[in-house]
Amino acid sequence: MKVLRCLLAIVLSISGFCHSQAGEAPVQREWTVDGAVREALVYVPPGAKTTATPVVFAFHGHGGTMAYAARKFDFHTLWPEALVVYPQGLPTVSKLVDPQGKFPGWQRDPGDYGDRDLKFFDAILATLRQEYHVDDKRIYATGHSNGGLFTYLLWAARGDQFAAMAPCAALALRTQGTLKPKPVFHLAGQNDPIVRFAWQQMTIDEIKKLNECGEGQPWGDSCTLYPSKIGAPLVTYIHTGGHEVPAGAPAVIVKFLKGQAKP
């Protein structure tokens, strides 16, 4: 019995160690961009300095925070081998929810706020490349609401950097610029009261044409895969709710991103 208790203690100890390694919290870091101090929570997996490591950028919605994005998306737990960045936005005008610009968010179009957020992204990625062994074939961006809209802007303005995009509850604006074919995961709520589903459907239809997608086929619960003739598949996650990201969605996003890499 004593031997069994000892063996059990060893197993529990190893299990606890593995859990703590995989569940380490992201660390807050700072950058100065055009004189402004910018922040992000960054999770760095073991071996990132020596092993080619995928990178995921996850942007909060308007009024959100990097800490909330880390809790909600939880990509650093779902994909502990990836280097995950949760950036913090700055006060931003939103015509829909914050016309006075009191709460943090992201630029909508090229040139907004002096491209402060595109420059912030550039600064983060430059630092990661300097300090770690970034896998340039596996860099991804996702975001919710205003963060999803900024994800579309990154696709238009910095698309060559990314292997795939995963915007949630957002749409691509024509003013953002020209999009080039790229694998995309788009999440939308059929009863979204802020970013209307009809608006998002228009973006989805445009992506189907851009990526030369075929007929849709089931891809798990609530998801449809539209295969692409040019290697740029689209997966849609359509749920019956509103503007939220459903609890199980981040894991599905990770599943999609893991399957995408630049040639």
N, C-alpha and C positions, 0 to 999 in steps of 0.2 A: 504493500500500500504506500509506503514511504517513497519507493522508487517511482510509482505512478504519479504521486503528487509532484515529485521533482520534475518528471518529464512534462507534466501539464504546465508547471510554472515556466519551463523553458519555452514551450510552444506559445504560451500567452505572451511571454517576453518578446519573442521574435515577431509575433503578430502585431504587438503594440509598436515595436520599432518600425516595421514596414508601414504601418498606418501613419505614424508620425512623419516618416520620410515623404510619403505621397501626399500628406495633407498639410505640408508646411505652408504658412500664410505668405502671400505676396508682400514685398517690401516697398515702402514708399520711396520714390526717387524724384529728383528735381532737375529741370532744365531751364535755362534762361533763353528766351526766344524774343528777339526784338525788344529787349529790356524788361520783359514780363517773366516772372517766375511761373513755370508750368510744372504740374505734378502728375505722377502716374503711379499706380501700384503695379509692381513687376514681379512675376514669379519666374525664377530661374531653376530649371531642373538640374539634378546632378549630371555632370558630364557635358554641360553646355559649352564649356571651353574647348573640348576636344572632339566632340561628336557633332556631326551636322544636325542641327536642331531646328524643327519647324517653329514658326512664330505666329501667334494669334493676337490680333488687336481687337479689343471689345469695347465699344463706345456706349456709354449710358445715354438715356433719353434726356429731353429738356427738363431741367429741374432736378435731375438725378446727380449721383456722385459716383466716383470711382469705387468707393467702398460698397455701394449698393450694387453696382455692376458685377463686382467680384462675388458677392453673395448670390446674386440672381443667376448669373451665367455659370459660375463655378467651373470654368474651363480648366483651371489649374488642378482640380481634383479629377475631372472627367478625362483629361488628357495630360497626365503628369509628366510625360516625356516632352511636352511642348513648352516653349518659352511664351508666357502669356502676359499681355500688357493691358491694363485697365486705365486709360487716360482720364484726366479730369478736365472738364470743359470750363469755360469762363462765362460770365454774364452775357446773354445773347438775346436779341429781340426775336420773339416768335409771334407772328401775326395772329396765330390761332389761340395760343394759351398764355402769352407773356409779352404784350405789345410794348411794355416799358423796359423790357430786357433786364429784369431783376435777378433772374435765375440762370444757372449755368447751362450751356448748350454748345452747339457747333455751327460753324458757318455753313450756309446753304449753297452758295455759288462761288465760282472762282472770283477772287478779288475782294470778297466780303471781309471786313475787318483786316484788310491788308494781308489776306491769306494766312492769318495767324495760326489756324489749326492745321492747314497743310504744312506749314513750316514746322509746327510742333511734331507732326508725324515724321517729317524728314529728320528732325533732330533726334527723335527717339531711335529710329531705325539706324541712323548713322552710329549712335552710341552702341547699340546692340551688335552691329557688325564689327565695331572696334574691339569690344570686350568679349564677344562670344563667337562660336563657330556657327553662324546662322546658315541654315539651308535656304539658299536663295530661290530654290525651286518650290519651296513650301512656306510661303508667307500668305497670311489670310487676314481678312477684316470682316467683322460683324458688328452690328449695333442695333439698338432698339429705338424706334420712333425718329426723333431728330438725329440720334446716333446712327440709325439705319439710313437716313437721308445723307448723312455725311459719308457713310460707307459707299453710297452710290457716287458721291462726289469724288471720293478716293479712286473709285473705278475709272471715272472719266479723266481725272487729273494725274493720277499716279498708277494707272492700270498695269503698266509694264512690271511693276514691283510684285504683283500678286498672282497667286495660283488660282484663287477662287474667292468669291464674296458671299456673305450670308446676311443680307439686310432683313430686319424684322419690323413689321408695321410701318412701312415707309414706301416711298416711291422715288423714281428717278425724274428729275426736273430737266426739261429740254434746255434750260439755260445753263446747266452744269457742263455741257460739252458733249462731244462724240464718244460713245462707248464702243469698244472693240470686243469681239466675242470672247467670253470667259465663262467658266463654270460658275453657276449661281444657285444659291439656296434662298428662296424667298418665303418668309412666314407672314401670314395675314389672317386677321379675324374677320369673319363674315359680317359681324355686327360692330365693327370698329367705329366709334362715334367721332374720332378725331381725324384719322387718315382713312377716309371712306374706302370701303372694299372696292367699289367701282373704280376709284382712282388707281388703286393697287393693281386691279385686274388689267387696266390699260398698260401699266408698266410690264406686267407679266407677259401680255400678248406681244409687246414690242421685243422683249427678250427672246421669246420663241422664234420670232422672225430673224432677229440678229444672230442667234446661235444656230439657226437652221435646224430647229428641233422637229422631231416626228411626233407621232401620236403618243399620248400619255399612257403610262402603265403604273399599276400600284407599286408603291415603294414603302411599305409599312403603314401603320395607322396614320390617317389624315394626310398622307404624303403621296404625291404623284411625280414620277420621273418622266421627263421628256428627253429621250435620247437625242444626241446631236450628231449630225453628219460630219462635223468639223471638230469633234472632241471637246465640245463646250456644253455639257448637259445642264439642264435646268431641273431642280427639284422644288416643288411647291409644297408647303405645309399649310393647309387651309383648315382652320379650326372654327368652331361655331361661336366662340367668344368675341370679345371686343378688342381693346388696344393692348392687352397684356401679352406677355410671352408665357405660354403654358408651362407648367412645372417640368414636364418631360422633354421639352423642346431643345434645351441646350445639349442633351446627350445625342439627339438626332442631328443637330448641327455638327457636332464633333464627328459623328459617323460619316457625314457627307464630306467634310473637309479632309478627313484622313484619306479619302479616296481620290483626292485631286492633287496634281503636281504639274508644274510647268514642264514642257518637253525638254 
